[in-house]
């Protein structure tokens, strides 16, 4: 059987664009919930608690989505390595979009009592399953289609879905609640129905990854990808988790926790934080591909390390700038934290994590490292930050974010440089490693 042909430049660009649009839609859904959980859901679904307790409970439902993400990563990673990347991307988009749209129909606590937050948690769990399976497939489609020497740049396209989703979700929430304060929060969730149609139309038109197609043609798919990746690449799974910690944790402290901090602790208008996040999201559409492309020239490690070290040094200045209460300085703090600290890590991340694993288990390996860290970092960081703030003040929150960034910096130093590796010349060695891990000889 003939080997899968190398994709044309037009196909590469089409896949990159499809990865960007689909991922933007999924992150629109996911981030929309985070904004509502910080600003609206405490009053709608937890009205019988104090202000701090209501925020904590609301952010707890937010964390449920992160708890579900590893499960989504494992399930979708298994079938993504067995069946294909494209099929899993379509399914993850459907799960995420339907769950998000249904949130827009939910009755509140005042209408049906305790059943309201229970249904909210259920739909948030479904969101987590969808986004848990989304990331691995989206980045692998972009990275495995990319030509040598351009994986960082093309891998950054699905990563741009984060600022695009955050931008559109936050902007939609801001506009809807400003013009329709009573029930406008429902509109951005219901809008997800339309986004599902757009995303499916785009994703169904792209081809399967050529790297996976070659594995499929040779009949060498992993029978149990998640087991094989743990046996063969245990160090790389742990390093990916460590590298993910600061990128994910500090991002949610800045874009979720700080919204509540600005309104409840500083007593400022809600829109100040929202506008800052919107500006940073728009800038991220430039900085993320810039850092991804830079990693193609000088390597993944130095670019990633730049973001981690900056996050360590900026932990306290971030809060000092917020505490001034000056709108311009608050916006600048959010921009610096997101567009330098976060984006320098997130830009090269898709290529870096993909290059750490062999083709046969790449979906499972990249998803596992990425999503397990999401529970520890993104899911818990807003909750931990609220608790630390209540007990010890903002300095404890700054130390917490700096500690996450330190772990990430050490993980980057321990990881191998991968930007010059050939990700398609790993299958024979990978099969040998798996056989040896099972006590056999290749």
N, C-alpha and C positions, 0 to 999 in steps of 0.2 A: 504494500500500500504506500502511495506517495506521501511524503512528509508534508505537514501543513505549510502552506506558502507563507512567506513573510508578509505582513500587512503593508499595504500601500500607505503613502503619506496622508492621503485623504481619509483612509480608514482609521489611521492613528488619531487624526484630529477629531473624527466623528466619535470615536470611542471616548476620547478625553472629554469632549463636550457632553456626551451622554452621561459620563460618570459625574461630571460637575452638576448637571441639572438634576439628576436623580438624587444625588447626595444632598444637594441644596434643599430639595423638597423634604427629604427625611429629617434633616436638621431643623428646618423651619418648624416641623411638627414637634420635635423634641425640645427645642429652645422655647417655643411658645409656651409650653407647659411650665418651664422654669420661671419665666417672667410672671405668669399668672400665679404661680405658687408663692412667689415673693410678695406680690402686691395685692392680689384679689382673693385668692382661695382661702386665706385665713378667715376673712369675714364671711365668705359664702358657705364654706364647708365646716368651719370650726368656730362658730360664733360664740359658743358658751365658755370659751377659755380666755385667759388674759392675753394681752397683745403678744408678749414673748412666747407664751405657750402655743398660741395659735400659729405663729410663724414657724416654730419648731415642728409642730404637727404637719403643717402644710409642706415644709421642706422634707419631712420624713416620707410623705407620699412621692415627692420628687425623687428621693433616693431609691424608692422601689424600682424605678426604671433602670437604675444602674445595677441593682441587684439582679435584674432579669437579663442584663446584657451578656454576661458570660454564658448563660444557657443558650441565648440566641447565637452567640459566637460558636459554641460547641456544635449545636445542631446544624446550623447553616454551614459551618466549616467542614463538618463531616460530609454532607451532601455536595458541598461546593468542590471538594477534592474527589468525590466519587462520580457525581453527575455533571457538574460544570458550574462555572461562575455565573453565567448569564441567567440561568433558570432561578438561582437563588436570589439574584438581584430583583427579579420581577416579584417573587413571593414576599421578600422583605418590604418592598414598597407597598404592596397591598395591605399587609398586616399593619404597618405603621400608619398609613393613610386612613384606613377604616377606623382604627382605634382613636386617632386624633379627632376625626369628624364626629364620632359618637360623643366625645367629651362636650362638644358644643350643644348637645341635646340634654345633658344631664340636669335633672332637678337639683336644687340646692338643699342644704340642711333644713332650712325653714319650711321646705315643701314636703320632704319625705323622711326627715330625721337622719338617724345613723346610717341608713341605707345609702345616702348620698356619698359620704366619704368612702364607703366600701366599694361602690361602683367606680368611683374615681380611682381608687387604688388598682382595681382590676384592669381598667383601661390603661393606666400608666404601666402596669406590668406588660401588657401587650405591646405598648410602645417600646419598652426595653428589649423585648424579644426581636422586634423588627429592626431596630437600629443596631442591635448586637450582631445580627447577621449581615447588615448592610455594608459596614465599613470594609471588611476583608474582601468581599467580592468587588466592590467599587474600585478600591486601590489596585487590586490585582489585575483587573481588566485594563486599567491605565498603564500600570508598570510593565505587565507582560506584553502589551502591544508596543511599548516604547522602543525606539532604536537604542543601541548602545551609546552611552554617554549622554542620554537625555532622560533617563529614568527619574531623576530627581525633579526635573521640570514637569514632565507629564504626570508623574505621581502626585504632584502638588495640585492638580486640577480637581480631583475629588476632595482634597483637603480644603479647597476654596469653597466647597459646599458649606463648611462651617460658618465662615463670616457671611456668606450669602443667605443662609438659613437664619442666622442670628439677626442680620440686617432686616430681612423681610418680615420675620416673625415679630421682632420688637417694634418695627415701624407699623405693622398692621395692628398690633395691640395698642400702641399709642394713639393711632388715629381712631380706631373703633371705640376705645374707652373715652376719648375726648369728645367725640360727637354723640355717642350713645352711652352715657355713663351708667345707666341702669342695667342694660343687658348687652352692651356692645362687645364685652369680652367673648361672647359666643361666636361672633362673626368670623374672627380669624381661624377658629377651630373648624367651623363649617366650610370655610374656603378650601380646606384640605381635599374635599370631594373633587373639586376641579383640578387640583394639583395632581391627584392620582391619575386622572385621564391623561394629562400632559406627560407625566413621567413614564407611564406605560407605553405611550405612543413612541417616545424616544428610545426607550430601552429595548423594545421588541425589534428594533431595526438594526441593532448592532450584531457583530459576529462574535463567536466564542473566542476566548483567549488562545493565541497560537501555541503558547507553552503548554496549556492544558490539552489542547487538541492533539499535540504530539504524544503526550502521555496516554491519551485515550486511544490513539491509533496503535500504539505499541502494546496496549493491554496491560500496562504496568501501574494502574491506579492502586493506591493504598487501600487495603481492605478495611482497616481501622485507623484512619488518619490521626485521630486524637491520641491514640495509644502510641502510634509510631513517632509522632512528633515529640512526645514526652520522653520516649526511650532514646531518640536520636539527637534531639536538640534541647535538653533540659536547661543548659546554661543560657542559651539564647532566649528561651521563654522567660526566664527570670530577669535577664538583662533588659528585655523589651518592657517588662513590667516596671522595672526601676526607671527606665528612660521615660516612660509614660507618666510617671507619678507627678512630676512638677508641671509638665505641659498641661495635664488634665486638671490637677488639683488647684493650681493657682488661677487657671482660667475661670473656674467656677466660683472661686472666691471673688474675682474681679467682676464677673458678669452676672452673678446671681446674689451672692452674699452682700456685695457692696450696694446693691439696689435697696435692700432692706436696711443696711447700715446708714445710708444717706438719708432715708426717710425717717426711720425710727430713732436712731441715735443722734443724728445731726439736726433733725427736725426740718429738713429742706424739702422742696417740692419733688414729687415723684419723677417728674419729667426730666429733671437735671441728670439723674443717673441714666435714664433711658436714652436720652440724646447722646450722652457720652458713649454708650455701647453702640449706638447706631453709627456714630462717626468712626469708631475703631473698627467696626465691621466693614464699613466701606473701604477703609484704608487696607484692611486685610486682604481684599481682592487683588491688591498689588504686592504687598509684602510677602504673602505666602508663596506665590510663584517665584518671586525674586529670590527668597532664601532656598527654595527647591532648586532653582537653576544654579545658584551659587554653590550648592553642594555637589553639583555635577563637575564643577571646576576645581574646587579645593578640597572636596571630601565631605562625607556626612558628619563625621565626628567634630571637626572644628566649628561648623555652623551650629550643630545641635548644642555643643558645649557653650557657645556664645549665649544662647538663650537661657541655659541653666544658670550660668554665672551671673548674668544680668538679673535674673529672678531672685537670686540670693541677695545681691547688693541693693535691689530696689524694694525689698520687702517692707522695711520701715519707711523710706521716703514715700511710698504709695499712700500709706495712712496719714503721714504728716500732710501731704497735699490735700487729701480728702478733708482733713480736720480744719483746714483753713476756711472751709465753707464757701470759697470763691469758685464760682461756676467754671471759669476758664481753667483753673488749676485742677479741679476735679476731672474735667474732660481730658486734660493733658495726662493726668495720672493713669486714667483708664487706657488712653492711647499708648503710652509707653509700656504699660504692663502687658497689654495684648499684642501690640504690633511689633515690639522688639522681643520681650521676654518669651511670650507664647509662640509667636509666628516663626521665630528662628528655630524653634524645635519642631513645630508642626509642618513647616514647609518641606523639609527633607524626610519627615517621619515615614511616609508611605513607602518610599523607595528603600529606606534604611531597614524597616521592619520586614519588608518583602524579601530583601536580599539576605536576611539572616536564616532563611529556611529554603529547603529544596522544593521543587515544583510539585511533587506528589503530595506534600503535606503543607504547602505554603498557606493555603486558606486557613487551615486549622491552626497553624503555628502563629501567624500574624494576628489572627482574631483572638487567640487565647491570651497572648501577652498583652494585647491592647485592651481587651474587655475585662480581664481580671483586675488590672490596675484601675479601670474605670470605677469599680466598686469601692476600692480603697481610697481613691483620690476624688474623682468627680462626684460620686454619689454621697460620700460622707463629708467632704470638705465644707459645704455650706452649713451642715448641721454642727460639725466640730467648731467651725468659726463662730457660730451663734453662741454655743455653750462656752467657749473660751472668752468671748467678749463679755458675757454676763458675769463670769466668775473672776476674770483677771484684767479685762480691758483690751484695747486694740493691740497692745504690745505683744500679747500672747498669740494673737492671730498672725501677726507679722513673723514671729518666731516659728510658728507652725508652717507657714508658706516657705520660709527660708530653709527649714529642715527638709521639706519635700524636694526642694530644688537641689539641696546638697546630695541627697540620695541619687537624684537623676544625674548630677555631674559625675559622681563616682561610677555609676553604671555606664555612662558614655566612655569614660576612660578605660574601663575594663572590656568594652565591646571591640570587636575587630572592625577595621575599616573595610567597607564593602563596595565603594562607588565604582571601582574598576573591575568588579567580579562579573563573570558571565553566568547569568542565572539559568541558562539552558544547558550548561555543561556540568550538571550536578547529579544526574539521575543514576548513573552507574555507581558513583561513590555513595550516594544516599542509600541505594539498595544494599550495598555492602555493609554500611554502618548499621542499618536495621537488622540485617542478618546476624551481625556480630553481637548486637544487643540482645538477640534472642538465643545466643549461645550456639550459633550455627556458623558455617563457612560459606561465603558467597560462591 
